[in-house]
Amino acid sequence: MTAEQLSVQSDHDDSMPYITVERDDRGGACWLVVGRDSSVRCYSGHHAITVMEMLCRSKGIPTP
């Protein structure tokens, strides 16, 4: 999935940030946290969850 495809999915005002998997520049798998205006590559699941929580909180979305 390209960055353009990801941005189309998150162009809606009511869209929630989400986590998916993609390949990095070297061909390895990485977590990708996608928000309305950004996407962040993470190389550990723990870091991806932390980034996801920060994105949610910045939008006022409650997290557990």
Secondary structure, DSSP 8 states (H G I E B T S, - for coil): --HHHHHHHT-STT---EEEEEE-TTS-EEEEEE-SS-EEEESSHHHHHHHHHHHHHHTT----
